[in-house]
Amino acid sequence: LADGSSLAAGGTHTYNVSFVVTLNLEANSTDGGDNIYTECEVSGNGPGSSPEQGLYNKAELDRNDDGSVEVTDDACGDLPYIVMKKDFVGVVANANGTYTVNYNIVVENKGGASGTYNLKDTPQFDDDVVINSGSYSGQASGSMNTTGSTTLASGSSLAANGSHTYNVSFVVTLDLGANSTDGGDNIYTACEVVGNGPGASPEQGLYNKAELDRNADGTVEVTDDACGDLPYIVMKKDFVGVTPNANGTYTVNYKVTVENKGGATGTYSLTDTPQFDDDVTINSGSYSGQASGSMNTAGSTTLADGSSLAAGGVHMYNVSFVVTLNLDANSPDGGDNIYTACEVPGNGPGSTPEHGLYNKAELDRNDD
């Protein structure tokens, strides 16, 4: 800064020294450091700090310009280094058919000085997932926007070695039905990478992105995402046919197909209820396939209770009844001796209980 500089008696020379620096504590940094910030032992202008700490800087004065240093003075300051991690916590099924989706965001200052940051969160779910409501809690609390981004922190101060935690929650509905009104394509696109690692993309599953502006200057330095999936279990009931038996009875067969069109394993319960014309007597019944057992001759039968079904999986149930139809005046079945045929035979909607061989299956798609 000076070499042989002349200074009059009572005079003063002032030097303003400035450095533009970058601090990088990431695992893939190329600075050759150990990725651990060592802060000043004594921050400021007093003695006590050492080289390789924080922003340690030393000035040396050779007061008579003879090549020998007579005065040394140092100073030390610190930098903040704010990082952020976004995690997918899980999904909880609600009794009304919705799901509560939870995420966790941790903001941490690994530097040696207090810093400020901005933080926002943006859900970019599959287009068939509707956000009904959302909230966040922890370091701050409030409501999440149901579309676009939500600002969780603006100019928030974080002390050296401190951390702030934000819990983000959405209540969502997934509807893949043909008459859904969500504007989606009715095809669920699962996360490419489930969980907290990189690899998932917007419009997949429950993809959610957090963005950190680590010095609150309007520029995002850190982005972290997480992605989870929802199950979507559907069911179809088909009439297979009737086979006459030698003893005058009939064997009536149905097929129930349960399919998970979502991206996560789900659980379900399934019941089957025959509501035949009142002159049809059920002598016996059975079911087979994914599970097997006897059908009740009156009322409902539980075919599955808390059954687990993987994403993309299918369970098949074959339901069979042996029945007798008696329209004679002296029949003991308690019916009116008038056979009421199905309004719409087959598998389409339109028929109602007490018609023909009307049979109903009911699915509880999240076992609640």
Secondary structure by P-SEA (a helix, b strand, c coil): ccccccccccbbbbbbbbbbccccccccccccccccccccccccccccccccccbbbbbbbccccccccccccbbbbbbbbbbbbbbbcccccccccbbbbbbbbbbbbcccccccbbbbbbbbcccccccccccccccbbbbbbccccccccccccccccbbbbbbbbbbbcccccccccccccccccccccccccccccccccbbbbbbbccccccccccccbbbbbbbbbbbbbbbcccccccccbbbbbbbbbbbbcccbbbbbbbbbbbbcccccccccccccccbbbbbbccccccccccccccccbbbbbbbbbbccccccccccccccccccccccccccccccccccbbbbbbbccccc
